[in-house]
Amino acid sequence: MKFLDNLTFGQYVPSESPIHHLDPRCKIACVLVLLTSIFMVRHTTSFIGWGLLLLVVTSFSRLPLRLVVKTAKPVLILALFTASIHIFFTKGTPVFSLGIITVTREGLRMAAFTALRLLFLVLFASFLTLTTKPMELADGLERLFSPLTRFGFPAHELAMMMTIALRFIPTLLDETDRIMKAQLARGAYFDKGSLWKRLKAFLPVLIPLFIIVFQRAEDLSTAMEARCYRGGKGRTRMHPLTWRTSDTIALLGLSLVTALLLIADRTLLP
């Protein structure tokens, strides 16, 4: 139950911040710049600068820092697992040994580096969904993919599928929470017993959840057909996307900051 409370990915948080008012295409481009730049970082110390950038972006988005950090909690297990692999299997200068297990200085450095990279990737990517409405995100993706339609690429269909998936993440989490509470009221336990018993306890949750997913998918398809949905051809928008000067400034400014961080990573650090 606590795990579900920590899942905020795919949720939109309304606010009157400068980042919320940016064009979704600008925010998608900014996230791609951030994620690409993080993959190019070479030193663990460089993440201090990326942490400061995260605080600045959080301030501009007017979102609680606690909410932003909360988005990384679901990947903590993956980060710890990846870090443990580097700790126990990376060769180098021994720090201490415990039987056949030897922890090296290089392993600890790589473990910290990998975990920080993964966490910052998730944290920066979360701003896209936290500050962008699902429909705006779909329109932005469609406009970005539109040049590929001349080659037969289904830009509208792909954007629609991604938007529906993001839109139903919070809904499915609410349904899961409701089913788990109903099972708890019937005497079920999800945090007691062996691993096999815990997995068996989740079966009464997964089966009705799958049924609900298919029911919602059928209801959605029926509603789209009743509204004569025929794809993106000839479709108009009440609020067309407009690229403004502020979008250009935001994209260029973020690109400049990330470039400076990468230069510092390569020149100022050993």
C-alpha positions as CSV (number, residue, x, y, z in Angstrom):
1,M,0.0,0.0,0.0
2,K,2.8,2.4,0.8
3,F,4.5,1.5,-2.5
4,L,1.4,2.7,-4.4
5,D,1.4,6.0,-2.6
6,N,4.9,6.6,-3.9
7,L,4.0,6.2,-7.5
8,T,3.5,9.6,-9.1
9,F,4.7,9.0,-12.6
10,G,2.2,9.9,-15.2
11,Q,0.3,12.3,-12.9
12,Y,-0.2,16.0,-13.9
13,V,0.1,18.6,-11.1
14,P,-1.5,21.9,-12.2
15,S,0.3,25.1,-11.4
16,E,0.8,28.6,-12.8
17,S,4.6,28.2,-13.3
18,P,6.7,29.3,-16.2
19,I,7.5,25.6,-17.0
20,H,3.8,24.7,-17.1
21,H,3.2,27.5,-19.7
22,L,5.9,26.3,-22.0
23,D,5.0,24.6,-25.3
24,P,5.0,20.8,-24.8
25,R,7.4,20.4,-27.8
26,C,9.9,22.6,-25.9
27,K,9.5,20.5,-22.8
28,I,10.0,17.3,-24.7
29,A,13.1,18.7,-26.3
30,C,14.4,19.9,-23.0
31,V,13.9,16.5,-21.4
32,L,15.8,14.9,-24.3
33,V,18.7,17.3,-23.8
34,L,18.8,16.6,-20.1
35,L,18.7,12.8,-20.5
36,T,21.3,12.8,-23.3
37,S,23.6,15.0,-21.3
38,I,23.3,12.8,-18.1
39,F,24.4,9.8,-20.2
40,M,27.5,11.8,-21.1
41,V,28.6,12.5,-17.5
42,R,31.8,10.8,-16.5
43,H,32.4,11.7,-12.9
44,T,30.3,11.2,-9.8
45,T,31.3,14.6,-8.4
46,S,29.6,16.2,-11.5
47,F,26.2,15.2,-10.1
48,I,26.5,18.0,-7.5
49,G,26.0,20.5,-10.4
50,W,23.1,18.4,-11.8
51,G,21.6,18.5,-8.3
52,L,21.7,22.2,-8.3
53,L,20.1,22.3,-11.7
54,L,17.4,20.0,-10.4
55,L,16.7,22.5,-7.6
56,V,16.5,25.4,-10.1
57,V,14.1,23.5,-12.4
58,T,12.0,22.5,-9.4
59,S,11.8,26.2,-8.3
60,F,10.8,27.3,-11.7
61,S,8.1,24.6,-11.9
62,R,6.7,25.7,-8.5
63,L,6.4,22.0,-7.5
64,P,7.2,20.7,-4.0
65,L,10.7,19.2,-3.9
66,R,9.3,16.3,-1.9
67,L,6.9,15.5,-4.7
68,V,9.6,15.5,-7.3
69,V,11.9,13.3,-5.2
70,K,9.0,11.0,-4.6
71,T,8.9,10.1,-8.3
72,A,12.3,8.3,-7.9
73,K,11.2,6.0,-5.1
74,P,9.9,3.2,-7.3
75,V,13.3,2.9,-9.0
76,L,15.3,2.8,-5.8
77,I,15.3,-1.0,-5.8
78,L,16.6,-1.1,-9.3
79,A,19.2,1.5,-8.4
80,L,20.3,-0.5,-5.4
81,F,20.4,-3.8,-7.4
82,T,22.5,-2.2,-10.1
83,A,24.9,-0.6,-7.5
84,S,25.3,-3.9,-5.7
85,I,26.4,-5.6,-9.0
86,H,29.2,-3.0,-9.3
87,I,30.2,-3.2,-5.7
88,F,30.7,-7.0,-5.7
89,F,31.9,-7.7,-9.2
90,T,34.1,-4.7,-10.2
91,K,37.8,-5.5,-10.0
92,G,40.3,-2.9,-8.7
93,T,41.9,-1.8,-5.5
94,P,40.5,-3.8,-2.5
95,V,38.8,-1.9,0.3
96,F,37.9,-4.9,2.4
97,S,37.1,-8.6,1.9
98,L,34.5,-10.9,3.3
99,G,35.2,-14.4,2.4
100,I,35.1,-14.7,-1.4
101,I,33.6,-11.3,-1.7
102,T,36.0,-8.4,-2.3
103,V,34.7,-4.8,-2.3
104,T,36.9,-2.5,-4.4
105,R,37.3,1.3,-4.5
106,E,36.5,1.3,-8.2
107,G,33.4,-0.8,-7.5
108,L,32.1,1.7,-4.9
109,R,32.7,4.6,-7.3
110,M,30.9,2.9,-10.1
111,A,28.0,1.9,-7.8
112,A,27.5,5.5,-6.7
113,F,27.9,6.8,-10.3
114,T,25.3,4.3,-11.7
115,A,22.8,4.8,-9.0
116,L,23.0,8.6,-9.3
117,R,22.7,8.5,-13.1
118,L,19.6,6.3,-12.9
119,L,18.0,8.5,-10.2
120,F,18.7,11.8,-12.1
121,L,17.3,10.3,-15.3
122,V,14.0,9.5,-13.6
123,L,13.9,12.8,-11.7
124,F,14.4,15.0,-14.8
125,A,12.0,12.8,-16.9
126,S,9.3,13.2,-14.3
127,F,9.0,17.0,-15.0
128,L,7.5,16.2,-18.4
129,T,4.4,14.5,-17.0
130,L,4.2,16.6,-13.8
131,T,4.0,19.9,-15.8
132,T,2.2,18.8,-19.0
133,K,-1.4,17.8,-19.5
134,P,-1.9,14.5,-21.3
135,M,-3.7,16.1,-24.3
136,E,-1.0,18.7,-24.7
137,L,1.7,16.0,-24.5
138,A,-0.1,14.1,-27.2
139,D,-0.3,17.1,-29.4
140,G,3.4,17.9,-28.9
141,L,4.4,14.3,-29.7
142,E,2.2,14.3,-32.8
143,R,3.7,17.6,-34.0
144,L,7.2,16.4,-33.5
145,F,6.6,13.1,-35.3
146,S,4.5,14.8,-38.1
147,P,7.5,15.2,-40.6
148,L,7.7,11.3,-40.6
149,T,4.2,10.8,-41.8
150,R,5.3,11.2,-45.4
151,F,7.2,8.0,-44.9
152,G,4.2,6.2,-43.5
153,F,5.0,6.7,-39.8
154,P,1.7,6.7,-37.7
155,A,2.5,9.9,-35.8
156,H,-1.1,10.5,-34.5
157,E,-1.7,6.9,-33.5
158,L,1.6,6.6,-31.6
159,A,1.0,9.9,-29.8
160,M,-2.6,8.8,-28.9
161,M,-1.4,5.4,-27.6
162,M,1.3,7.0,-25.4
163,T,-1.2,9.6,-24.1
164,I,-3.8,6.9,-23.2
165,A,-1.1,4.8,-21.4
166,L,0.1,7.8,-19.4
167,R,-3.5,8.9,-18.7
168,F,-4.5,5.5,-17.3
169,I,-1.5,5.0,-15.0
170,P,-3.0,7.0,-12.1
171,T,-6.4,5.3,-12.8
172,L,-5.0,1.8,-12.6
173,L,-3.1,2.7,-9.5
174,D,-6.3,3.9,-7.9
175,E,-8.1,0.6,-8.9
176,T,-5.2,-1.4,-7.5
177,D,-5.4,0.4,-4.2
178,R,-9.1,-0.1,-4.1
179,I,-8.8,-3.9,-4.7
180,M,-6.0,-4.2,-2.2
181,K,-8.1,-2.4,0.5
182,A,-11.0,-4.8,-0.3
183,Q,-8.7,-7.8,0.1
184,L,-7.3,-6.4,3.3
185,A,-10.8,-6.0,4.7
186,R,-11.3,-9.7,3.9
187,G,-8.3,-10.7,5.9
188,A,-5.6,-10.8,3.3
189,Y,-2.0,-10.1,4.1
190,F,0.5,-8.7,1.5
191,D,3.5,-8.0,3.8
192,K,3.7,-11.2,5.9
193,G,4.9,-14.7,5.3
194,S,7.4,-16.0,2.7
195,L,8.0,-14.6,-0.7
196,W,5.9,-17.3,-2.3
197,K,3.0,-16.6,0.1
198,R,3.2,-12.9,-0.7
199,L,3.0,-13.6,-4.4
200,K,0.0,-15.9,-4.0
201,A,-1.7,-13.1,-1.9
202,F,-1.4,-10.8,-5.0
203,L,-3.3,-13.2,-7.3
204,P,-6.7,-12.0,-6.0
205,V,-5.5,-8.5,-6.9
206,L,-4.1,-9.2,-10.4
207,I,-7.1,-11.1,-11.7
208,P,-9.8,-8.4,-11.1
209,L,-7.3,-5.8,-12.2
210,F,-6.8,-7.5,-15.6
211,I,-10.6,-7.7,-15.9
212,I,-10.9,-4.0,-15.1
213,V,-8.2,-3.1,-17.7
214,F,-10.0,-4.9,-20.5
215,Q,-13.4,-3.4,-19.5
216,R,-11.9,0.1,-19.5
217,A,-10.3,-0.5,-22.9
218,E,-13.6,-1.7,-24.3
219,D,-15.4,1.3,-22.8
220,L,-12.9,3.6,-24.3
221,S,-13.0,2.1,-27.7
222,T,-16.8,2.3,-27.7
223,A,-16.8,5.9,-26.6
224,M,-14.3,6.8,-29.4
225,E,-16.4,5.0,-32.0
226,A,-19.6,6.7,-30.7
227,R,-17.9,10.1,-31.2
228,C,-16.9,9.1,-34.8
229,Y,-13.2,9.0,-34.1
230,R,-11.3,8.3,-37.3
231,G,-7.7,9.3,-36.4
232,G,-5.9,12.5,-36.8
233,K,-6.8,13.3,-40.4
234,G,-8.8,16.5,-40.6
235,R,-8.8,16.9,-36.9
236,T,-8.9,20.4,-35.5
237,R,-7.8,21.7,-32.1
238,M,-9.4,24.2,-29.8
239,H,-6.0,25.4,-28.5
240,P,-3.4,25.0,-31.3
241,L,0.2,24.8,-30.2
242,T,2.2,28.0,-30.6
243,W,6.0,28.2,-30.3
244,R,6.8,31.4,-28.4
245,T,10.0,33.4,-27.7
246,S,10.0,32.0,-24.1
247,D,10.2,28.5,-25.5
248,T,13.3,29.4,-27.5
249,I,14.9,31.1,-24.5
250,A,14.1,28.1,-22.3
251,L,15.5,25.5,-24.7
252,L,18.7,27.6,-25.5
253,G,19.3,28.4,-21.9
254,L,19.0,24.8,-20.7
255,S,21.2,23.6,-23.6
256,L,23.8,26.2,-22.5
257,V,23.7,25.2,-18.9
258,T,24.0,21.5,-19.7
259,A,26.9,22.2,-22.1
260,L,28.7,24.1,-19.3
261,L,28.1,21.2,-16.9
262,L,29.6,18.7,-19.4
263,I,32.6,21.0,-20.1
264,A,33.2,21.2,-16.3
265,D,32.9,17.4,-16.1
266,R,35.6,16.9,-18.7
267,T,38.0,19.8,-17.9
268,L,37.8,20.7,-14.3
269,L,37.5,17.2,-12.8
270,P,40.3,14.6,-12.8
